[in-house]
Amino acid sequence: MTKTKLQKSLRDSVVTRWAMLLLVGFVLAANYYFYDALSPLKSTLTKEFGFTSTDFGTFVSVYSIPNVFFLMAVLGGIILDKLGIRRTGFLFVAFMAFGALVTAYGASDIYINDGFGYAFMSSFLPGYSPELKMMLLGRFLFGLGAETSIVVISKIIVKWFKGKELAFAFGVKLAFARTGSFLAFNLSPVLIESQSGWTLAIWFAAFLVLAALLVFLIYMLFDLKLDKQVKQEGLLASTDEFHISDITKLLTNRSFIYVTLLCLTFYSAVFPFLSFSSDFFLNKFNLSIKESGFISSMLPIGTMIFTPLFGFFVDKYGKAASLMIYGSIILVVVHLTFAFTNLSPYVLMVILGLAFSLVPASMWPSVAKMVDEKRIGSAYGLMFSVQNLGLWAFPILAGVVLDSTNPTAAETLDYTYTMIMFAGLGIIGLVFALLLKREDKVSGYGLELPSNSK
Ligand SMILES: NCCCC[C@H](N)C(=O)NCC(=O)O
């Protein structure tokens, strides 16, 4: 592919490439919306279906099972390299949509009134309600599609923005994701009060993911056109082709190991916390579902603004390893403050938003410095799979800790031990961030340097 050809391609139009980011940003926002849409409904699920905190934690964590136990994020990356963006993206976004619809069906009146699959779901594991089992199946399928679709979207961004505003585009991509979470925490509590019933909140989320599938189809038309213009398929396949030795090289790279372990512990202290946060505010500060959902949404709203800004900072001034340390410290301080004080959760969630911008904005571009470009797909896939181990285990553990540290019929739940658990994860993450910075002096990857100096 010559430079002249590139200059004439669709990706050279600023409007077109940002329009592409808008399209895939919608798909990502719908993904995050669905992931978070049921968090403000924890108490409603308890009231309607008798969910315990452990049931809710299991529901949150089943998302990660395909990515941890079947290594779906890694395999998805390999499939992506073999089948290409359009077929892989369509397949996995379709899984997401199907899983979202199955989840909504599991909570619906049609299903509960002896609908399709109800008798079957009632015929085994009597300790789990048929509603929970169908919803678990739906979220499992959703998770199977969701993580790989994030890998696909990352590759799409590289395809359109490489050699242009790549880091900033990644920051904006994360801002789309946070917009989805922000909307979920605010819209779900409103939708449960709808006249058509509380399940509208889940149906709305599911249809949003279905709409994302249609939007992805539109994206595919542009992707096809770009490929025809620059014949880029061949080029991407050759740079990203998967070899098993890629994984072994990654597993012997100390910086990659530290950043992956930081990714595991940091995100385990954030996403599972966020899933329980609405219920935490509701119980600790005696607030309404709407208000506690709104406080949870302060976290994504802060990150929508800060993440692209810190991305820009890292591009221009570097300091990525230091920023990961600062983000980890802030995380620990906020979780301990939540555990032991009654300080305003509004302020604390905004401060937590700083941590949740500092670490992602510096972590994801840093991987590109420590790993060969041809291994970046496997690297992100591997990081996602390891990270999902935490996203699987910690929502369940949070639920178990809650159930075991509160009397069965407690009016309000005491979250102190659950918050100590999240703070503990933050402390372990801080150790990995410090090790990463120390290792950077030996490895010379230049994580503290601006993007264009490496
Ligand atoms: N939707 C919640 C889980 C997404 C996890 C995903 N693997 C990830 O790490 N995304 C990066 C981020 O900062 O959201």
The ligand as an SDF file (V2000), in Angstrom:
LIG
                    3D

 14 13  0  0  0  0  0  0  0  0999 V2000
  -18.2960   -3.2890   30.3690 N   0  0  0  0  0  0  0  0  0  0  0  0
  -17.5320   -3.5350   31.5020 C   0  0  0  0  0  0  0  0  0  0  0  0
  -16.3930   -4.4870   31.3050 C   0  0  0  0  0  0  0  0  0  0  0  0
  -15.4590   -4.0270   30.1830 C   0  0  0  0  0  0  0  0  0  0  0  0
  -14.0960   -4.5300   30.3750 C   0  0  0  0  0  0  0  0  0  0  0  0
  -13.1880   -4.3160   29.1890 C   0  0  0  0  0  0  0  0  0  0  0  0
  -12.4060   -5.4980   28.9870 N   0  0  0  0  0  0  0  0  0  0  0  0
  -12.2250   -3.1730   29.4630 C   0  0  0  0  0  0  0  0  0  0  0  0
  -11.2380   -3.3430   30.1130 O   0  0  0  0  0  0  0  0  0  0  0  0
  -12.4810   -1.9930   28.9720 N   0  0  0  0  0  0  0  0  0  0  0  0
  -11.6260   -0.8480   29.2120 C   0  0  0  0  0  0  0  0  0  0  0  0
  -12.3040    0.1940   30.0490 C   0  0  0  0  0  0  0  0  0  0  0  0
  -11.5760    1.0380   30.6600 O   0  0  0  0  0  0  0  0  0  0  0  0
  -13.5450    0.2140   30.1040 O   0  0  0  0  0  0  0  0  0  0  0  0
  1  2  1  0
  2  3  1  0
  3  4  1  0
  4  5  1  0
  5  6  1  0
  6  7  1  0
  6  8  1  0
  8  9  2  0
  8 10  1  0
 10 11  1  0
 11 12  1  0
 12 13  2  0
 12 14  1  0
M  END
$$$$
